[in-house]
Amino acid sequence: MYSKEQTQVLQKKTDKFLQAKQAGPSEMDALRSVLRFHEYRYYILNDPLISDFEYDTIFKLLEGIEREHPDLVTPDSPTQRVAKGLTKDFPTVQHLVPMLSLDNSYNSEDLVDFDRKAKELTGEQQIEYCIEPKFDGAGISLIYENDLLVRGATRGDGVEGDDITTNIKQIRSIPLSARFSSYGIQQIEIRGEVLINKNNFKHFNEQLMEQGLAPLANPRNAASGTLRIKDPAEVAKRNLEAFVYHISDFTLQEGKPLPELLRSHAGALKLLWELGFKSPEKEKKQFRGIEQVVRYCYDFEAQRDDLPYEIDGMVVKVNSFALQDKMGMTSHHPRWAIAYKFKARQGTSTLLQVEFQVGRTGSITPVAKIAATPIGGVMVSSVSLFNEEVIREKDLMIGDTVLVERAGDVIPYIVKPQSALRTGKEKKIIFPHQCPVCKTRLFKEPSEAVWRCINIECPAQVVERIIHFVSKDAMDIRGLGEANVRKFYELGLIRDIPGIYTLDFDKIGSLEGFGKKSIDNLSAAIAHSKSQPLHRLIFALGIRFVGETTAKTLAHAVSHLLDFKNYSTEQLLALEDVGPKVAGSIYHFFQNPANLKMLHQLEKLGVQLKNIKKENTTGGTLQGLSFLLTGTLPRLKRSEAEELIEQHGGKLLSGVSSKLNYLVVGEDAGSKLEKAKKINSIKIINEDEFLQLIGKK
């Protein structure tokens, strides 16, 4: 529909309007053209060139002019309709009631103005609002007739969507039937959002990367893409969840009165919750007056990263359905609701160059250097590209305009290049054949996507191994952070891991910034690290595929770390949660003479290689039992619960298997719970039952 030349012209106009503080009537046509173009990219091509925040910024410019000059509003203005465009992969169906967009706000002034308009439209002196999280997923519409789910559809263009009923039925949080008839309801249309929680999303991305595939940029894209997969069995594997948050239409059985719960939005959420739906019943809040609403929005934004789901704002709704009807709606959005959007987590930037970094296991990671861009409240200038295949699959080039996203885990991703904006001056990214540090020829296993430097004496690897060894979750040597490790290495003060324990503090004292107090603190931290538990030392060694949980499994198995030099791969495989890949890595580590020499050096320097806990263990209430935790426990932090398990002789596993005895379940439990339910031998308990097991109230 748009040629390359038109695309570039419209993108230049986009950049101009994004910089503009205001616009005049003479620019209305240009604004409308730019918005229609981006609607086409978003709804039809599913390939947006700008972020949601940037689109909203331009939309508000046009909206402001039209508000001041209502005589200039045209019927086809983007403010007067929902953008059209549907995929042809699924049958198209019409919603019973249009799924309109929400008006957006980004500050308290917008919310105060919304409250003013609500009072004017209703004649009320003070209005009760219901506020809930704005889930960042894929919008859906559900229809139930005579208590049975008969249709599920995507939002589409707001008037029509794609019929995805079969895929919807794979989402276990959506009931196939619900007793609406108990409230006298014959037919009902419900709105909701399909999501992947953060833990499941992380696990899914890890599986993709293990297969050498590019990770998905964010949970929203993962959820939206999954709904359009043709194979329902594959959909079921993704562990989608759905929150329902709105009843858009209903028909009562003949002669039945209107249920009291259907007189307000808060009541509707409670009704859905009571019928077995996942609604924001627990997350919602009701306030009289806009001041408390504003305060709650600010407070909730500070907590957004603690939630198990991605949210991009809060939705504020007039609670009373009678007042909602009185206020009505525009062709674009209901007048009785507004979305308070959090700081944008997407932005566009320019890919300036790619640097290639060497990790502690020799992995070569390409890192994109982009023009510094504010995303989610921080300036982003470096973005990991993971491996060569990601560069190829995303078709990235030096000089590209790129869409960058910073998700809740604060790791920035390049979502995609804006290839439509290329001028021909972009340059191909050349992946090196030699290590960028030691010039050793790179090697790649046929089953992996990562190129590696196999020279274990490579200076970059040595430094990264030391940095990992002293890190917080490993030996926790405070005062010896990354910057100091690199400085000491460059000055020749430290050359390997044992060198940490032979540091020359007199020479360090001659360096700028190192006074007596800082040296004393560093010396004390190094001394303290010698008596760290064995599992911390095992994790600190950086054995490939050995994380914190596996390190604890290994520590429980031996009385002395060097016992592992006599273990066969078969013996390692017999340990809880150790598979062939992990066993092979452990075996090769302890068969390497250089590694054994390092361990002997560490022991001579006073580092504890014995399993003190194993020597002192005389049994415990959980002796011989294995545990796994999922979800958020009401009182205990996960680390506290894990420590209690180990103190009482229990073992921690990292996944669900027939070897697991107990799964301790908290709120928002993920896929582990569903897997455990399928294995009869696993006992599923809550926090109180767990505390009873160890004799604690």
N, C-alpha and C positions, 0 to 999 in steps of 0.2 A: 504493500500500500504506500509506503514511504520509500523514496529512493535514498541512496547513500548521501547525495547532496542535500536533500531535504532534511534528512536526519541530522546532519552536521549543523545546518542552519538553525534548526529548532533547538539543538543542544546548546548552541551559543546564546540563543535567546533565553534558554533555561538558566544558564550561568548568570546572565544579566539580571534576571528577575530574582534569583536567589541572593544577589548582592543588594538589591533595592530595598529601601525601608518603606517606600510607598510607590503607588503608581496612579496615573491619571486616566480619565475616560478615553483619551486617544490610544491607550495601550490595551484596551479591553479585547479587541480582536486578536492581538498577538498573544495575550494571556490565554484566551480560549483555545487558540490553535496549539499552544504548548501543552495545555492540560489534556486536550483530546489526543495528542500524540502520545503522551505518557500513559493515558488510559489504554490506548491500543497496545502499547508495549507490555502493559501489566496484565490486562484481561484477555487479550487475544493471543499474543506471542508468549505470554508467561515469561517475559524477559525484560524486566524493568531496567531503565538506565539511571534512575535516581532512587533514593531511599524514600520511605513513607513520610518521614519528617520533611524532606525537601519538597515532596509533592504537596503536603499540607501547607507549607509556607507559601507556595505560589497560589494555591487554591484560596487562601485567606486574602491575598492581594486582590484577586478578582472579586471575591465576596464583598470586600470592603468598598470597592468602587460601586458595585451594583446596589449596595445598601444605600449609598449616598445618591445614586442616580437610578432609581427604580424604573424610570421610563426607558433606560437603555438596555434593560435585561431582555435577552432574546430567548425564545422557547428552547433552542438547542444548546444553551449554555451548559457547561459541565455542572454548574450549581443547580440546575433545574432537573437533572435526571441522574440515574445510576448508569455508569458506562456499560455498553453492550459488549458481547463477545463470549462465545462458549467453545469449549472443546467438543470435537465430534466423536470422541471415543466412547461415550456412554449416551443412552437415550436422554433426551431433554424433557424435563417436566416443569410444570408451573407451580410456584409456591402459592399456598392459599392466601397468604398476605405477603406483600413484597418485603424482602430482607433489606431494609434501608441501611445506609451507613450511619455512623454517629458523628455529630459535630465534635470537633476536637478543641481542647484547651491545653495550654502549656504553662500557665501561671495562675496565681490566685485571682488576679484581676478578671480573667475570663470566667472563673467560677462565680465570682461576685456578680458579674454582669448577667450570667445565666440565671442566678437567683432573682435578680431584679426583674428580668423578663417573665420568669415564672410567676412572680407575684402580680405583675400587671395582667397576665393572661388569665389567672385564676381568681383575682380579687382577694387572695388570702394575705394576711399580715405576716404569717410565718408558715413555712412549708416543711413537712417531714420528708427527708430524703433517705433513700436506701443506697448504700455504696458497697461495691464489690470489686474484686480484682478483674482487670481486663486481660483475659488469657490470650497468649500469643500463639495461636494455633490455626487450624483450618475450620472455617465456619460450616455448620451443617444445619439441616432442617429435618425433623422427624415427624411423621404422622402416625398416630395410633387410632384405630377404629375398633370399637367393641373390645377394648383392652389389648388388642394385638398390634404389634409393629407391622405396618403395611408398606411404609416407604421411608427411605432415607435419601437425602439429596444434598449436593454441594450448594454453596451460596450462589455460584454462577454470577450472573449480572444483577442479582437482587430480585429480579422478577421470575427468571427461569434458572434452573440449575441442572446438574447431571444426576441421573438416577443411579445411586451407588448402594442400593439396598443390600445386596449380597455382601459387599465389603463392610457395611455398617454392622451387619450381624456378627462379624468377627471380633467386634469390640466388646469385651466382656462387661464393661461398665454400663453398657446400654442394654436394658432389659428387653427380651423378646416379647414380653407381655407385662402389663402393669394394671392394677385394679382401679382404673379411672372410674369404672362404673360405680364403685363405692361412694364416689362423690357426685354421681348422677351425670357423668360426662360420657357422651357417646363417641364423639370424635374430637381430637385435639392435635394441634400443630405446635411443636416445641422447637426452640432454637438452642444451639449449643456450639461447643468448640472441641475439636478433636486435637489431642495433644500426645506428645511422648515425654514422659518425665525425664529429668536431667540424668538420672542414673542409667535408665534404659538407653537413652540417647548416647551417653558416653560408652556404654558397653557395646552398642551397635557399631559405633565408629571404630572402636578397638578391633572388632571382628573384621570390619572392612579393611583396616590398615594391615591386619595380619594376613589378609588375602592379597595384599598389594594394591588395594583399591583406594581411591581418594575418599577421605572422610566427608560427610555432609556438613554443610556450613552451620546449620542451626536446627533446633527441634521443629520449628514451624515448617520449614521446607520439607523436613523428613515426614512430618505428619501429612502435609498436603500431597506430597508425592505418593505416599503409601496408599491414600484413598483412591488413587487412580490406577493402581496395579491391577492387571487383569486376573491374576491368580489369587483367589481368596485365601488359599493356604499360606501364601507368602505374606499376605496382609496380617493373618493371625500371628505370624512369627514376630511381628514388629512390636507387639505389646502396646498397642494404642490405647488411650483412655479418652473419655469424653466427659466434659462438664456441660450440663444443660442449665441455662440461666434466664430463659424467657419463654412464656407461653404467649404465642402470637395470635392464636385463634382457637375457639372451642365451641362445640355444639352440645347442649344439654339434652338428656333424654326427655321425652315428652312428659310434662307435668312436674319435672324436678326443679326445686328452687336453686338459686345461685349459691354455691358453697361460700361460707364466710371467708375461707382462705383465698378465694378468687376475687377479693375486693382490694387487694394490695399486692405490690410486687414482692414484698417480704413474705406475705402469705403464700404466694405462688411458689416461691423457692422452698418454703417449708413443705408444701404439698408434694412437690417433686421429690424432695428428700425422703419423705415418709413413704413414698411409693417405690423407693429403691433406686432412684437416680442419684448420680453424683452431681449435686448442685452446690453452689457456693454458700450453703446454709451456715456452715461454721465460719466462713470468712466474711460474711456480710455484716454490716453495721448500719444502724438507723440513728439519724440525728435530726433534731429540729433546729433549723437555722444553718446558714452556710458556713459560719465561722468554724464550727467543729468539723465540718466536711473538709475544709481546707487543711486544717491541722492534721487530720487523719491521712489525707493524701500525702502530705510531706513525710509523716512518720512511716507510712507503708513503703514509700520509695526507698527509705534507708534499709528496709528489711527484704527487698525483692530478691537478693541473691541467696537468702536463707530458705526460700521456698523450694519445694521439689519440682516446680514447674516454672517455665518462662512466662512472665507477665510483662506487658509494656505500658501499663497504666492502671487507672482505676475508672470504673464507670459509675457515674452519679445519676440516679433516677428519682423522679418524683414518685413517692411510694404509693400514693392513692391512685387506683385505676380510674376513679371518677374524675380526678384532677387531670390525669393523663388524657382522657377523652376530651376534656374541656380545652386543653392546650393544643391538641392535634399535632399535625406534622407537615413538613414541607415535602417536596418531591424528592429531596435528598436525604433528610434525616428527621427523626421525631423531635419535636420541640421540648419534650419532657425528659430528655436524657442528654448527657454530655460525657465525653471521655476525657479524663485528665491524663495526658500522655507524659510518661517519664522522659528523662533525657534520652535523646536519640542514640541508638547503638549501631547505626549504620551511617556510612558516609562515603563520598567518592573522593578518590585521590589519584595520583599519578605514580606508576611504577618506575622508579628512577634507576635502580640497579638490583642485581641479585648477588649476595655474598654466600660463600659455601663454608659452613662451619663443621668442625670435627668434634664428635661426641666422645664420651669416655669408652664406648665400645667400638670406636672407629667409624661409626655411622656418619655419612656425609649429608648434612641437612642444608638445603637451599633456603636462604632467608631473604625475603623481599624487603628492600629499602624503599619506602614510599614517601611522598611529600607529607610532612607532618600534618595530621588531620585530627580534629577533636571528635572523639566517638565515646559516648557514654561517660562524659565528664573527664576523660583523660586524652592526652595527645598521643596518637599512635604513629610511629614512624618505621617500625620493624614488624614483619609478619612472617611466620614460618610457612614454608611451602611443602614441608614434609619430605618429599622425595621427587625424583625425576618424573615419575609417571603422573604426579599431580600437575606438574608444569605442562606436560603434553596434553593431558585430558582437559585441562582448563584452557589450553591454547593461549598461554600467557606470553607476552612480549614486552621487552624493555620499551618504555614510552607509552604503554597502554593506560587509558583511564580505567580504573578498577573500582568495583563496589566492595567495600570493606565492612565487615561486621564484627562487633565485639560482644560476645554472648555473656551469660551470667557468670561463667567460670573465668572471665576476664581475658581469655585467650583470643586474640584477634584472628580472623580468617579473611582471606580474599575469596569472596563469593564467586566472582567471575570478572572477566574483562568486558569492557563495553566495545566489542569489536566493531560495532556500527560506526564508532567515532574515529576509527583509524585513518590516518592521513597518508600512510605509505612510508613514513619515516621511522616506524617502530622497528626494533631489532630482535632477532631470534635469541633466546636464552641458550647459551652453550654450556652443557653440563661437563665438568672436567673429567679427564681420564686418569689424572694423577692426584694424589692427596695435596690439597692447597698448602699444607704446612711442611710435610717432610718429602713430598714428591714421589712417594711410593705409588706404584700402579694400583688403581682401585679394583676391588673384586666384588661381585654380586652373586649370592646364592641363587640358583634357578627358581627356587620357591619363594624368594623375597623380592621386595620392591626397592630395597635400600642398598646403595653402593657403600662399601666400607674400605677404610685403610686398615690393612692387616698387620701393620708394623706396630707392635705393642709398645715400642719405645718412642713412638711418635710424640713429640713434645706436647701437642694439643691434647692427646689422649691422657698423657700423664697428668697434666694440669686438671683436666676434667675429673679424673679419678680421685685426685686429692680433694677437689671441691666437693665431690659427692661424699667422700669419707668423712669430712668434717661437718657436713650439713646437719640441720636440726633433727631430722628423723633418723639420722645415722649415729655418729659418735657425738654429735652436738657440742662441738668445740667453739664456744662463743668467742668472738674476737678474731677468729681466723676465717672470715668470710671470703667470698669470691675475689674481691678486690685485693685483699692482703695476700691470698694464695698466689695470685698472678704476679703481684709485686715481688714477693719473696722468691718465686721461681725465676723471674727475670734477673734478680740480683744474685742468684746462685745460693741462696740461704736454705732452700729446700728443693730436692730433686726427685723425691719419691715419697710414698706413704710413711715408711719408717722414719724418714727425715723430719717428720712432724715432731717426733719425740727426742730429737737431738738438735733442735733449733738453738742457735747462738744468740741468746738474749742480749749480750753485750753489743753485738753488731746491730741488732734490731733497735737498741736504745740510742744508737747514733743516727737513726733515720728520723726525718722530720715527721712530727705528729705522734711519736711514740714516747710518752712520758713514763715515769716509774709506775704510776697507777695502772695504766693500760697494759704494761708488760707484766705486772703482778697478776692482773686479771687473766691475761692470756696464759700465763704459766699455770695458774690454778685450774683453768678450764682444760688444759692439756692433761694435767695430772689426774683430774677427775674422770676424764674419758677412759683412762686405763682400766677402770672398774665398771664400765658400762656392761649391761647384761649381754650375754653371748648373741642373742638374736639381733641386737643392734650392730655388733661387729660384723656378723654375717651379711646383713643388709648393706653395711658400709663398704664391704669389699667389692660391691658392684658386679656380682656374678650375673651374667646375662639371664634374663627371665625370672630372677629371684627377687620378688618384692617383699614387703614387710611381713605379710602373712606366711609366705613360704619360708622366710627366714626364721620365724618362730617355730614352724614345723621342724625345720632342720635342727634348731637349738634343742628342742625337746628330745631329739633322737640320740644325742651323744653326750658323753661326759666331758669330752675334750674335742675341740674343733678339728684337730689333726686326725681324729678317728676316721674322718671321711676319706682319708687317702687309702684306706683299706676297703672302702665300700665299692661294690660292683654296681652297674646300672640296674641290675635286677633288684638289689637291696634298696636302692634309691626309689625305684618304682613302687616298692611295697609301702613307702611312707604315704601318709595321708595327703591327698591332693597334689601329688607329684606325677606328672605325665612324662611321656618319652622325651619331649623336647627339653623340658626342665631337667630331667634326670641326666640327659646327655651333656648339658651345659655344666652341671655341678661336677659330674665325673671328670670332664676334661679340665676343669679348673683345678681340681685336687690332684690331677696327674701331671700338672705342669710344674717342673722343678723350680722355675722362677717364682711361682706363687707360693710353693712350700718354703722356699728360702725366705720370702718376705714374711710369712707367718712365724717362722722361727725367730726372725729378727724382732718382730713385734713382741713376742713373748719374752725375749731377753731384755727388752726395753721396759718390761713391766705391764704390758697390755694383757688383760685377762682372757685367756683362751679356754678356760674351764667353764663348765656349766654349773655355776654355784647353786642355782635353783634345783638342778637335778640331784646334786649331792645332798642337799638339805631336805629334799622332798620325802615325806614319810606317808604320803597318801593324802587324800582330800575328799570332800563330799562329791566332787565331780570327777574323781579319778577314773580314767578309761572312757569318759564320755566326750563326744565332739559337739561343737556348737557353731552356729552361724547367726548373724544378726541381720535384720532387714528393716528398713523404715526408721522413723525417729521415735525413740523411746520417750515416755512422758517425763521421766525424772533424770535418768542416767545419761551421761554422754556416752557415745559409742566406745571411746577409749576407756572410760571407767568400767563399762560392762565387760569389755575384753580383758581388762586387768583382773577383775573379780573372777572371771572364768579360769584364768591361768593360775591365780592365787590358790584356787580350790582344786587344782589338778586337772582341769578340763583342757581340751584342745580346741583350737580355732581352725575352721576350714574356710576356704575362700569361695566355695561354690556348693550348690546342692548336688548331692549324690547319695547312693545307698549307704555310704560310710557315715553320713550325718545322723546324729541321734536327736538333736534338738534345734529347731529354728525359733529364735526369739523374735517376735514380730511387734513392731511399733506402728505408728501412724504412717500412711502413704507407703505401705509396703509395695515392693515392685514385683518383678517377674519371679523372683526367688520363691515367693509364697505360692504362686500358682504351680511351680515345678514341684515344690515340697508336697503339695496336696496329692500329687499323683504317686507318691512313694509312701506306702502304708506304714513303713517302719519308722518314719520321721515323726516325732512329736512336735506339734506346733503350739508354742506357749507365748504368753504375754510377759510384760516386765514383772508384774506381781508374782506370777507363777515361777519365774526365774529366781526372784529373790527368796521365795519359799524354799527352792531347791538347795540354796546355800545357807539357809537358816537365818536370813536377814529379813526384818520387817520393812 
